[in-house]
C-alpha cells in the first residue's frame, strides 16, 4: 500500500511516508487475525480501554475495580463494560495440546475433539441422489419415499 500511495511530487522521502503505513498494516493484520472469534472493532478497542482503566483503578484502589467503577471511569454503561469484558475472552485461543483446565480428564484437548459422524455419510448419499430422484416419474418417487422415508415394507407399499 505504501508503494502504491507514495507520491514523489510531495517532496517527502519514501521511508518517512512508508513507516506509518507499514506499522498500520501490521497492527491491522494482528487485530484482524489474533482473535479466535471475529469481534467488532468497537469491542476490540473497548477491551483495550477497559484494560488500561482497570490497571489504573487497581493501583488507585489497591484492589480490582468493580464493573460500576469501570463504567464510571470510562463514561459508559455497565452493560457495555460487561460486553467489553466478554469480548476479551475471544482474544486468545487455547492450545490444542494444552490439558483442559475445567475437568480432570487425561490427554490434550486435540485428543478429545471431533468424532466420526456416521449420519454425514447418509446426507452425502441423499444430496447426491436428489437430482436423480427428481428425474424419476412421480409414481417411482412416491414408492421410494414410502420405502426409505416412511420406512414401509414392500408389502405395505403394495397394499
Protein Blocks (a to p, Z undefined) as FASTA:
>chain_A
ZZmmpcfknopafklmmmmmmmmmmmmmmmmmmpfbdcdfklmmmmmmmmmmmmmmmmmn
opacdfklmmmmnopafklmmmmmmmmmmmpccdfkbccfkbccecjfklmggcddfklm
mmmmmmmmmmmmmmpcfklmmmmmmmmmnopafklmmZZ
